Amino acid sequence: MKDSPKPAPAAPDAFVDGYLPYLLARASHLVSGEFHRQVEAAGLSVPEWRVLATLADRPDCTIGALADITLTKQPTLTKLIDRMAADGLVTRRNGALDRRHALVSITARGRARARALLDQAAAHEQQVLDDFGVAQGNQLKDTLRRLIALHAPR
C-alpha cells in the first residue's frame, strides 16, 4: 500500500450520493463485483466462495454462524452445504452436544479450490486499498469493523 492517499471527491449534491447505506452498498457492489468475476472464472459461485473462504481458517463452524458470516439465509445455506458436501468441498457432521447444530468443515479438496482464490482476494484487496495509503486504508477497515460491531444483532 502507498503512504499518500488520493484526494477525496467533492461533496455530493444529491441526497443518495451522500447517504451512508447507499455508499456502503455501492462500494461493496463495485469492489466485490471486480473479484466475483475471478471467483466465477474459477468455477465457483459467490456463495460457495464465501463458504470456503470462511471455513479456510474456521474449523467446525455451525450452520448458523456460517450463515451470518457469509450473508446467506440459513435454509439457502443448508441446501448449498449439502451440494458442497456432495462435491467433496466440505463435510457436515452433528455437533457433539446437540445433534441439531451441524458443524461444517472444509475438506482438503475444498481447501485446494480456495487456496488460489484466497491469494487472489488478498491481492485484489491490496489493489483496492493502494489508492488510500497505508494509514487511511487501515482506518477505513477499522471504521467498518466498528460500524459492524455497533449495528450487529445482540
ZARO-219177 format. One record per residue (C-alpha): residue number from 1; x, y, z. Coordinates in steps of 0.05 Angstrom, whole numbers, plus 32768, in hexadecimal, padded with zeros to 4 digits. Each point is the difference from the previous one (the first is absolute). Layout:
REM ZARO-219177
nr / X / Y / Z
NUM / X / Y / Z
...
REM end
This chain:
REM ZARO-219177
nr / X / Y / Z
1 / 8000 / 8000 / 8000
2 / 8018 / 8047 / 7FF0
3 / 8008 / 8032 / 8038
4 / 7FDE / 803C / 7FDE
5 / 7FB5 / 7FFC / 7FF3
6 / 7FDD / 801C / 7FC3
7 / 7FD5 / 803E / 800D
8 / 7FB8 / 7FF4 / 8014
9 / 7FC9 / 8011 / 7FCD
10 / 7FD6 / 803F / 8009
11 / 7FC4 / 8000 / 802F
12 / 7FC1 / 7FE4 / 7FE0
13 / 7FC5 / 802A / 7FE7
14 / 7FCB / 7FC9 / 8000
15 / 7FE6 / 7FDE / 803F
16 / 800F / 7FB9 / 7FEA
17 / 8048 / 8013 / 7FEF
18 / 800D / 8010 / 8049
19 / 7FD3 / 7FCC / 8020
20 / 802B / 7FCF / 8028
21 / 7FD9 / 7FC0 / 7FF2
22 / 8002 / 800F / 7FB6
23 / 804B / 8010 / 8002
24 / 800E / 7FBF / 8025
25 / 7FD6 / 7FD7 / 7FD0
26 / 801C / 8021 / 7FC2
27 / 8048 / 7FF8 / 8018
28 / 7FF3 / 7FB7 / 8011
29 / 7FDF / 7FF3 / 7FBC
30 / 8039 / 8020 / 7FD9
31 / 803A / 7FE2 / 8027
32 / 7FE1 / 7FBB / 8009
33 / 7FEA / 7FFD / 7FB8
34 / 8048 / 8007 / 7FE8
35 / 8015 / 7FC4 / 8029
36 / 7FC1 / 7FD7 / 7FF5
37 / 8011 / 7FFB / 7FB6
38 / 8040 / 7FDC / 8014
39 / 7FD9 / 7FD2 / 802E
40 / 7FD0 / 7FED / 7FC9
41 / 8039 / 7FF7 / 7FCE
42 / 801D / 7FCD / 8032
43 / 7FC0 / 7FD8 / 7FFC
44 / 7FE1 / 8013 / 8043
45 / 7FC2 / 8027 / 8010
46 / 8007 / 803C / 802E
47 / 7FDC / 7FDC / 8039
48 / 802E / 7FC4 / 7FF8
49 / 803C / 802E / 8003
50 / 7FE7 / 8022 / 803F
51 / 7FF6 / 7FBC / 8022
52 / 8046 / 7FE7 / 7FEC
53 / 8021 / 8042 / 8012
54 / 7FDE / 7FFF / 8045
55 / 8011 / 7FB8 / 800E
56 / 8048 / 8007 / 7FEA
57 / 8012 / 8019 / 8045
58 / 7FC2 / 7FEE / 8029
59 / 7FFC / 7FB5 / 800C
60 / 7FBE / 7FE3 / 8018
61 / 7FD3 / 803B / 7FF2
62 / 7FB5 / 7FFA / 800F
63 / 7FCE / 800B / 7FC9
64 / 7FE5 / 803C / 8026
65 / 8044 / 8021 / 8008
66 / 8011 / 7FF1 / 7FB7
67 / 7FBE / 801E / 7FE8
68 / 800F / 8040 / 8027
69 / 8048 / 8006 / 7FE7
70 / 7FEF / 7FF0 / 7FB7
71 / 7FC3 / 802D / 7FFF
72 / 7FD4 / 7FC5 / 7FEB
73 / 7FBB / 7FEC / 8019
74 / 8005 / 7FC0 / 8029
75 / 7FD1 / 7FD5 / 7FD5
76 / 8025 / 8015 / 7FC1
77 / 8043 / 7FF2 / 8021
78 / 7FEA / 7FBB / 8017
79 / 7FF0 / 7FEC / 7FB8
80 / 8042 / 801D / 7FE9
81 / 8027 / 7FDA / 8035
82 / 7FDD / 7FC0 / 7FEB
83 / 8016 / 800B / 7FB8
84 / 8047 / 8013 / 8015
85 / 8004 / 7FC2 / 802B
86 / 7FEA / 7FD5 / 7FC5
87 / 8037 / 8021 / 7FD7
88 / 8033 / 7FF0 / 8036
89 / 800F / 8049 / 8011
90 / 7FE7 / 7FFE / 8048
91 / 7FEA / 7FCE / 8034
92 / 7FC4 / 8006 / 802C
93 / 7FF7 / 7FDB / 8042
94 / 7FD4 / 8005 / 803D
95 / 801A / 8027 / 803C
96 / 8018 / 7FD8 / 803C
97 / 7FD0 / 8020 / 8031
98 / 7FC5 / 800F / 7FD4
99 / 7FF1 / 7FD9 / 7FC1
100 / 7FD6 / 803A / 7FE5
101 / 803D / 802B / 7FFA
102 / 8026 / 7FE5 / 7FC4
103 / 804A / 8011 / 7FFB
104 / 801D / 800F / 7FBC
105 / 804A / 7FF9 / 7FEE
106 / 8028 / 800A / 7FC1
107 / 801F / 7FC2 / 7FE0
108 / 8044 / 7FFB / 7FDF
109 / 7FDD / 8005 / 7FBD
110 / 7FDB / 803F / 8017
111 / 8040 / 801E / 801B
112 / 8023 / 7FF3 / 7FBD
113 / 7FC7 / 8022 / 7FDA
114 / 8003 / 803C / 802F
115 / 804C / 8008 / 8006
116 / 800D / 8026 / 7FBF
117 / 7FC1 / 802A / 800A
118 / 8016 / 8014 / 8046
119 / 8041 / 801A / 7FE2
120 / 7FDA / 8024 / 7FC9
121 / 7FD1 / 801E / 8033
122 / 803A / 801B / 8029
123 / 8020 / 801D / 7FC1
124 / 7FBD / 8020 / 7FEC
125 / 7FF8 / 801F / 8045
126 / 8046 / 801C / 7FFC
127 / 7FF1 / 801E / 7FBC
128 / 7FC0 / 8020 / 801A
129 / 8023 / 801D / 803E
130 / 803E / 8018 / 7FDB
131 / 7FDC / 8040 / 7FED
132 / 7FF4 / 8010 / 8049
133 / 8046 / 7FFA / 801C
134 / 8011 / 7FD4 / 803B
135 / 7FE4 / 802B / 8039
136 / 7FBF / 8011 / 7FDD
137 / 7FF6 / 7FB8 / 7FE8
138 / 8008 / 7FE6 / 8047
139 / 7FD2 / 8037 / 801A
140 / 7FCA / 7FED / 7FCD
141 / 8002 / 7FB7 / 8015
142 / 7FFF / 8013 / 804B
143 / 7FC5 / 802F / 7FF4
144 / 7FD9 / 7FCA / 7FDB
145 / 800E / 7FCE / 8037
146 / 7FE7 / 8032 / 8034
147 / 7FC2 / 800E / 7FD7
148 / 7FF1 / 7FB6 / 7FFB
149 / 800B / 7FF5 / 804B
150 / 7FD2 / 803A / 8011
151 / 7FC8 / 7FE6 / 7FD4
152 / 8007 / 7FB5 / 8006
153 / 7FC5 / 7FDD / 8021
154 / 800B / 7FF0 / 8049
REM end
